[in-house]
Amino acid sequence: MSRQFHAEDRALASEVERVWRANGIARSTIRAYRQWIRRFRRYCLVRSQIPEEQLRQQNVRRWMARYVRVRGKGPLRSPSLANSALWAWSWGLQVCGYAVPPWRDSLPPIPPLPPLQEAFRRHRREVQGVAESTARRDLKILQEFLDFLRCRGRTTATIQVTDIDRFLSKCSGRLVPKTLAGVASVLRSFLGFLHMTGQIRHDLTTVVASPRVRRGDTPPRALPWSDVRRILRAINKEIRSGLRDYALLLTMAAYGLGAGEVRRLMLESVDWRRRELHVVRPKTGRAIDLPLLPGVARALAAYLRRGRPRHCTTRALFVQMHAPYGQIDSASAIRHMLHKHAATAGVSATFLGSHVLRHSHACRQIDLGASPTVVGDILGHRRPESTSAYVRVALRRLRGMALPVPT
């Protein structure tokens, strides 16, 4: 049964602060949190409200806007700190057994699509077999094309070849050839759908001109393995966040996992008895069991024992380092993590995306003589062509295949 709030319950602060300290929140941060919590509580009590029952993100934003207006000192100096303080307060109360309202409202349902877009989405899903996420992404391109037609006074029934050419020409000014080819592919699919359903008389798919892009024309962006090791050595493993970052990046480098795969690892994904790591590919849903390497096992054990916060709101293996300690919410968070430690290690590269460790792992395995088929199976590739691109950047193997230069 949930505990009840009392307006003058002074035990609340000491209970929540014990939880905060157990998760390694610094005393200086707790002091700053106290200030914002006191201000919010004072604001609610003046209005005869129980402050803890008003802990919703929309209420906090409304209060912060009023706080700025009343003080008259321009923008709030630390809106993110105020939001973090009250979010951490809400989470701490929940851990201590108090019933608090949900911090965020549930996501609103996706609004219904117009009939044409909905019919095209179903066509892409049911006839052409694309994933739902791909079909939704294609609708953005389609909407841009329909807006372009509307500006030219056209409808889908009166499309002309010049409209298609000018739309692609407009897109070519801001898109690289590979992306432009994707736009042309969606446009070709839409025109074929219109013709198949009798909405246009002529099949215009053949008039869509797009740049020729060869599969794998750009080699994967990979780091030398020595740079990967430098990045891992530069991580400070004496702090909680360092333990997490080291375990996460080492797991990605050791198994060639992408950001989506490592973010979806759960506590149950690590089978300590069988010494296996259970991975599910986000694109295909295919599961694979990988051997739990000793170095990775030690890093994960250190993170779980000394780094992972207590009372997390998720069963995800790797979590955020601020309350309420939820799942890492995006690939960009992993990219920023990698950039931070690469800068500490003095490693610079033209591109440091969240997939660079995956590419580096693949190139390393090819260099060491692993079969491309085995590497492709580990990476979850469905076609051999996807793995063959890594052979072109596996320099050690390519040097052994070089022919002598005639003199």
C-alpha positions, -999 to 999 in steps of 0.1 A, spaced: 0 0 0 13 35 -9 23 58 19 5 91 23 18 126 20 16 153 47 23 189 39 48 192 68 64 157 65 100 166 71 111 129 68 106 130 31 138 149 23 160 126 45 145 94 30 149 106 -6 184 119 0 195 85 14 184 70 -19 202 97 -39 234 92 -20 232 54 -24 233 60 -62 263 82 -60 247 117 -65 272 142 -52 265 163 -21 269 195 -42 242 183 -66 219 174 -37 223 209 -23 213 224 -56 184 200 -59 172 211 -24 169 247 -35 147 240 -65 125 215 -45 120 241 -18 109 267 -43 85 243 -60 70 232 -27 66 268 -15 48 276 -48 24 247 -43 17 252 -6 7 289 -12 -20 274 -35 -31 249 -8 -18 220 -30 2 190 -18 35 195 -37 42 158 -43 8 154 -60 18 181 -85 50 164 -97 43 162 -134 65 175 -161 38 199 -175 32 214 -140 69 219 -134 73 237 -168 43 259 -160 59 268 -126 93 275 -142 77 299 -167 59 317 -138 91 318 -118 109 336 -146 80 361 -150 78 369 -113 115 373 -108 118 394 -139 154 385 -145 152 370 -180 156 334 -189 158 308 -161 195 303 -153 193 266 -150 161 251 -164 176 217 -169 188 216 -133 153 226 -120 137 199 -142 163 173 -132 158 181 -95 121 177 -95 123 146 -117 148 131 -93 125 140 -64 95 123 -81 116 92 -87 130 91 -52 96 94 -36 84 65 -57 114 44 -46 105 52 -10 70 38 -14 49 70 -21 24 71 -49 33 99 -73 17 108 -106 34 98 -138 61 123 -147 52 124 -183 19 120 -200 15 89 -222 23 95 -258 -6 107 -279 -18 82 -305 -5 87 -340 -30 108 -359 -48 91 -387 -33 95 -422 -51 110 -451 -66 83 -473 -40 85 -501 -11 83 -477 -27 55 -457 -33 35 -489 3 39 -500 15 29 -466 -5 -3 -467 8 -9 -503 44 -6 -491 38 -29 -462 16 -56 -477 26 -56 -514 62 -46 -513 70 -60 -478 89 -31 -463 91 -26 -425 66 -3 -408 94 21 -398 105 23 -435 69 29 -447 65 57 -422 98 73 -432 87 71 -469 56 90 -460 77 121 -451 92 120 -486 58 116 -501 44 145 -482 72 167 -494 64 157 -530 27 164 -526 34 198 -511 57 205 -541 28 195 -565 4 217 -546 27 247 -550 27 241 -587 -10 238 -589 -10 201 -597 -28 171 -583 -18 135 -584 -41 130 -614 -23 157 -634 14 149 -626 37 157 -655 72 146 -662 85 181 -657 71 180 -621 91 149 -613 123 163 -628 121 196 -610 113 180 -577 144 157 -579 165 187 -591 154 206 -561 163 178 -538 197 173 -555 208 207 -541 207 194 -505 211 157 -507 241 134 -514 237 110 -543 229 80 -521 201 98 -503 187 113 -535 186 77 -550 165 67 -520 141 96 -526 138 86 -563 131 50 -553 102 61 -531 89 84 -558 91 56 -583 72 33 -559 45 59 -554 40 65 -591 37 28 -597 11 26 -569 -9 54 -586 -8 36 -620 -17 2 -605 -47 17 -587 -59 35 -617 -53 71 -604 -31 80 -633 -34 68 -669 3 63 -678 31 44 -660 56 72 -650 80 50 -631 104 48 -661 108 86 -662 122 89 -627 159 96 -631 182 90 -601 219 89 -597 236 56 -601 249 44 -567 269 12 -565 265 -10 -535 294 -4 -511 310 24 -532 320 40 -499 341 18 -476 328 15 -440 342 40 -416 365 21 -393 392 30 -368 425 13 -366 424 -13 -338 451 5 -319 429 36 -317 400 15 -304 423 2 -276 435 38 -268 399 49 -264 391 21 -241 422 27 -220 414 64 -216 381 57 -198 382 65 -161 371 33 -144 372 48 -109 338 65 -114 303 50 -120 298 65 -154 333 53 -165 325 18 -155 293 19 -176 310 35 -206 339 11 -205 316 -20 -203 293 -6 -231 320 4 -255 340 -28 -249 309 -49 -256 303 -30 -289 340 -34 -299 343 -71 -289 311 -82 -307 306 -56 -334 272 -45 -319 255 -14 -332 240 12 -309 205 -2 -313 217 -37 -303 236 -26 -272 208 -3 -261 184 -33 -262 205 -56 -241 187 -65 -209 199 -79 -176 186 -113 -188 207 -111 -219 238 -121 -200 237 -158 -191 264 -161 -165 260 -198 -160 263 -207 -197 287 -178 -204 267 -165 -233 254 -131 -244 220 -132 -260 216 -105 -287 185 -97 -308 191 -78 -341 167 -48 -341 162 -48 -379 155 -85 -385 144 -96 -350 169 -125 -354 185 -138 -321 221 -149 -318 239 -163 -288 275 -152 -285 302 -165 -261 307 -143 -231 344 -133 -235 363 -131 -202 373 -94 -206 337 -84 -213 325 -105 -184 348 -88 -160 338 -53 -173 301 -61 -170 305 -76 -135 324 -44 -123 297 -22 -138 268 -42 -123 285 -43 -89 298 -8 -86 285 13 -114 248 5 -123 225 27 -101 201 11 -77 163 12 -80 165 16 -118 132 20 -136 142 -5 -164 156 -39 -168 179 -26 -195 216 -35 -190 230 -1 -197 211 28 -182 214 66 -179 235 80 -150 208 105 -138 175 99 -120 153 81 -128 180 60 -143 161 48 -174 173 31 -205 197 50 -227 173 68 -250 191 72 -283 221 63 -304 232 99 -301 239 94 -264 264 66 -273 279 88 -301 285 116 -275 300 90 -251 324 78 -278 334 114 -288 341 123 -252 365 94 -246 381 97 -280 390 133 -272 405 122 -239 426 96 -257 436 120 -284 420 100 -312 407 121 -340 388 108 -370 367 123 -399 337 104 -386 330 90 -352 294 77 -354 278 51 -331 285 24 -357 323 30 -359 331 3 -334 310 -22 -353 329 -14 -385 362 -16 -367 353 -50 -352 345 -64 -387 377 -51 -403 397 -64 -374 382 -99 -378 388 -99 -415 424 -88 -409 430 -117 -385 418 -141 -411 382 -148 -400 359 -161 -427 336 -134 -442 307 -158 -438 314 -161 -400 318 -124 -397 286 -118 -416 267 -142 -393 280 -125 -362 271 -90 -376 236 -103 -386 241 -97 -423 216 -113 -446 236 -109 -478 273 -117 -484 276 -84 -502 271 -65 -469 302 -82 -455 323 -80 -486 327 -42 -481 349 -48 -451 374 -68 -471 383 -36 -489 394 -19 -457 411 -49 -441 446 -36 -450 466 -65 -435 449 -90 -457 450 -68 -488 488 -63 -484 492 -101 -485 473 -102 -518 493 -75 -535 512 -85 -567 549 -75 -571 554 -43 -592 574 -51 -623 607 -33 -627 
